[in-house]
Amino acid sequence: MSVRARLALAVLCAVSHGCATEGETAVRARAERPWRQWAGWPARPAHDGEVQCPPLRGPADLMASDVGERVIQRHARWFRRCYLNSARFRPQLVGTLRSRFTVRCDGTVAPGVRLEGMDEAPELRSCVRDLLRALEFPRPNGGEATFSYPFTFLPQRVADREE
């Protein structure tokens, strides 16, 4: 198909059905979730497929909560960057975002990440959810492990005074 024909088809589709070309979809995704373009953002893609866990051969030895905490703390700069990205538009943004998520037997985070709090910053919630889904946790032996973690976001000046 010629370039002219593809362009005419794209325009016809966009005008009649509101379709977006692949390039427009990629641009829209970057605009809606700019954090995915940050240099160094964890590139491990989350997957929503079903995970087949090996059969349990002994007593379940699920991951301790401090192991999950260490993974999150190792990526604290990214969570902080999510906050700073939102705080540019809301300078008074302060609060706690409580998360609850499940680490599957392969070390990936299951799609059902629950976040409570900070409803006034949907982009912060999306960024934190995307980052949690991109993290790789140690594989729990014997099944899935569920974690709860509170993220407290404060402006840097206040955080420095509290330490």
PyMOL commands that set and color helices and strands:
alter all, ss='L'
color gray80, all
select helices_A, chain A and resi 3-17+22-32+34-37+65-74+76-87+122-134+156-162
alter helices_A, ss='H'
color red, helices_A
select strands_A, chain A and resi 95-103+114-116+145-153
alter strands_A, ss='S'
color yellow, strands_A
deselect
rebuild
show_as cartoon
